[in-house]
Amino acid sequence: MDGERDAVIIPFPLHRLSDSSDDIPQETEAIVHELEREEPAEVTPKVTKRAHNVSLHALSGKSHSVAEMREKLQARELPEETIESELEELSRVGLLDDDALASDLVERYATRDRLARRAVEQKLRARKLPPGVIEHALAELESDAEGGLAEEAARERLRKMGSLAPAVAKRRLYSYLQRKGFSSGDISEAIAQVLG
């Protein structure tokens, strides 16, 4: 038929090398080692500028932890040396500061969003902050204030819910406070206070 040809098989000589490394010629071994050795990417002003552009673009949207920024730069396959240099520079000028970020997040999540300590901790972990930084930031929260925080959150939510049957309001408040990370004891007490 038109367009069809018989396949031509070209035989190649097969050489079997034994498992013994003594049989491998030294030149071949040298070439293999040379290929296995990965050359570090050259750090040029262009690569440094690219890293800086990536980090500034990321920071224009929101603040980042050091670990989050490292991930962003690694995703661009930049040389490790360039990444570390960029992280140091951003930290030096105050654009990356894990302690300040953790304090801001605690303020936002605990005070404004009225999340329980446990929920705030989860949010900080999600931002890849170091455990020591998280502990230090959470120390700012008063542990005995948790019940009062649950009550505040319940009152605010109840105002937005309008008029509901007490059983429905109680069920919805319980679910709402649970999602905010409060313990069942704090939730029950808060609901008792606001629903009287």
ABEGO torsion letter per residue (X at the ends): XBGBBBBBBBBBBBBBBBABAAABBAAAAAAAAAAABBBBBBBBAAAAAAAAAAAAAAAAABBBBAAAAAAAAAAAGBBAAAAAAAAAAAAAAGABBAAAAAAAAAAAAAAAAGBBAAAAAAAAAAAGBBAAAAAAAAAABBAAAAAAAAAAAAAAAAAAAEBBBAAAAAAAAAAAAAAAGBBAAAAAAAAAAAAX
